[in-house]
Amino acid sequence: MVMFILSEEERSWGLAVRCTNSRGSLPVYSDVRNAGSRYLVYIRNVDGNVADLVNDLTTTLFPESSAKISTVRNRHVVIQGGRCKDSVMEWLASKGF
C-alpha cells in the first residue's frame, strides 16, 4: 500500500492532486478534438472532494467565463471552452498542489 503525506493545504481542503511522475509534474492535460474546434483540459488523479475543487475553479479562475467544468468518475475534472491549461497549472501550483 502506498502512503501519501498530505501538506497542510491539502488537509485543510480535503483533497489532493497527485503528481504523475518522478519529476513532480501536475496531471493537467489538454486535448484538441473536432479539427481544433473543441478544446478540453483534464485534471486527473484528484483524491478527495472533487466538487469543492470544481466550485473553487468556477468561482476563482473562471468567474464569468463560458467554460464548462464537469467531473468524470469522481476522480477527473474536465474543463471545456477555452485554452486554459497554463492558467489551470499556475492556479494549482499557487494553491500548493
N, C-alpha and C positions, 0 to 999 in steps of 0.2 A: 504494500500500500504506500502510495506517495503522499507525503505530508507537505503542506504549504504553510509558510509563516506569513500571516496577513499583516500588512502595515497598519498603522493607526488609522489612516484614512479609509482603508478598506474595511476595517472593523466598524467604523462609525457609519459607513454607507450600507454595510450588509451585503456587499457584492465585490467581486474581483474579476478583472480581465486578465487572463493568463497569457504570458508571452509564449510564442510558439517555437522558439529555437534557442540555442545557447547564446546567441548574440543579444537577446533581450528585445527582439522586435515585437511591436504590438500586433495583434491579429486583426488588422484592418486591411481589407482587400477591396479592390474596385473591379467591376465587371461591366463591359460595354456590350449591349445587345441591340438587335434590330438595326444593324448598319450604322450604329452610333447615335440612334435617336433615343435610346433608353440607357441611362447610366445609373448603376447601382453601387452602393458602398455597403460592405458587410463588416460587422464587428462580431467576431467569432469567440467562442470559449468564454462566455460570460457565466460566472458562477454566482449564484445568489438571486436577489430580487431584480429581475430584468425590467420589470415595469417601472421601477424607480429610475433606472438608467434611461429608459425611453422618455419618461416625464422630464427628467433633468435636461436631456438633449433638446427636447421640444421647447422648453422654457428659456434655456440659456443660449444655445448655439443656433437654433432655428426659430426665433420668436415669431417672426411674421413672414416666414418663407413658405413656398409651395411644396417643400419637401414632405414626403410621406414616410413616416417611420413605423415599422412593424417588427414583430418578433417571429422567429421560426424555431419550433421545437423547444421553446423556453431556454435556449442557450445562445441563440444568434439574433442579432439586430440587423435589419435591412433598412437602408435609407434610400429612397427613390426621389429623383427630381433635382439633381444638382451635382456638380463636380466638386465634392466637398471632402475628399479623402484626406487631404493635407490638414484642413481645419479640424476634422474629427481627431486625427492623430495628435495634433497640438493640444486640443481640448483634453483628451485622455491623459496626455503627459502632464498637463498643468494640474490635473486632479490627483496625480500621484499613482497612476496605474502603470 
